[in-house]
Amino acid sequence: MKQFILYASKAVTSPDFSLNDLPGSGGRMDLVARCIGNALWLSHDLRRDTCIHVVACGSPPVVISFYGNRLRSVSPDERNIAAWIKKTLASTRRNPGIILRKLSFQQLVAALVSEGNSFYILEEEGTDIARVNLKEDSVFVLGDHIGLPIEEEKFVEQFEHEKISLGATSYLASQCITVVHYELDRLKVSV
Ligand SMILES: C[S@@+](CC[C@H](N)C(=O)[O-])C[C@H]1O[C@@H](n2cnc3c(N)ncnc32)[C@H](O)[C@@H]1O
């Protein structure tokens, strides 16, 4: 399975945010929802081989994971994705494809290591993605608009990892997810 981790430093962990103000009241919940959309949706289909873990860094932090193979009744628009995050945080409605856990970034990484995963850290200064032997069953780690804090990056560096770059241009996290999928999709076609 392809997995993405988005480190969402400002994302709120209470359901009180307004769907009419995702950037402000949600702590950049617009960015979070765009990343989830780009990670899981194709035209008229879902990427059933992918999941995305959003680390919302409130206190305490929570991880909201969306699984493409189990998601029901969610549409790819930002508002609908954010509405499902709200329902999940409020425990008012459950969706088999959305799991909420009280975990920090480091606890999530440790759990994924124990399942045998290796990591790609996305950063501009990494090895050009075209020169990396990309493995599909991996975890891709991205920062939000602020970036991945150095202490979290160092934590991932203890485990099997590679730093990969999509070039010198700094892209939105959601755009990076699309490019990673595109590269992996092309590899499958050329096998
Ligand atoms: C908008 S960028 C963050 C920019 C932020 N100012 C920083 O310095 O990290 C969001 C995330 O996308 C990823 N990213 C953006 N551009 C990239 C690139 N060219 N190659 C690899 N990853 C990239 C990184 O993981 C980054 O943390």
The ligand as an ORCA input file, in Angstrom:
! r2SCAN-3c Opt
* xyz 0 1
  C       4.713     24.192      0.624
  S       5.979     23.079      0.995
  C       6.655     23.755      2.464
  C       7.418     24.949      2.231
  C       8.040     25.446      3.487
  N       8.266     26.840      3.310
  C       9.341     24.731      3.805
  O      10.366     25.395      3.814
  O       9.347     23.529      4.055
  C       5.149     21.711      1.685
  C       5.896     20.405      1.624
  O       5.904     19.935      0.291
  C       7.077     19.215      0.034
  N       7.731     19.827     -1.133
  C       7.459     21.021     -1.702
  N       8.186     21.207     -2.806
  C       8.953     20.089     -2.951
  C       9.926     19.682     -3.910
  N      10.272     20.434     -4.928
  N      10.486     18.457     -3.746
  C      10.138     17.659     -2.702
  N       9.225     17.996     -1.778
  C       8.645     19.193     -1.891
  C       7.906     19.222      1.302
  O       7.626     18.042      2.018
  C       7.354     20.436      2.040
  O       7.500     20.295      3.419
*
